[in-house]
Amino acid sequence: MVTKLSPEARAELAGQGVAISGDIGGLQKQRYWTQDGREIMAIPAIRTYRRVRDKKIVGEGVRDANFDKGWLLQPPAKLKPYCPHCDKWHDTQKEIDDCGEKKGAFNKKWMAKAKKMKHQEGDGEVEGLRAEVSELKSDMSDIKDMLTQLLAKKE
């Protein structure tokens, strides 16, 4: 039986250090927060790493790759707005707007390039089709000439 907890009950349990979690493959879920204040329950993404400089290992260890996503272990002191354009967080709404403009300009540039490439590919296909049609026309002309010669011989 699944019961839904009220926000107050959730807050009380969280304050006591109790998390609603489950065991997944023997790994316990961890509580993370996003920089905009959302709470996420996820399995830690533990990864080993090596730092290599000049073909020599200068450091190695273990890290949680969830931190690379911008997730935090504690609720953020100052909330940052989420940017739908780059899937990250920015300090101000102006930065989000600028990010959207940059993304729009980038998309516009590459869409124009894709259209140009498609147009160029299309021209090559059209020229190929035109050549085939003209070849078929000449073949049909030859066949017509042969048929008229055959009919002339029979008469």
Helices and strands as residue ranges (DSSP letters): H 7-15, E 23-24, E 27-28, E 30-33, E 39-42, E 46-53, E 56-64, G 65-69, E 82-83, E 88-89, H 93-154
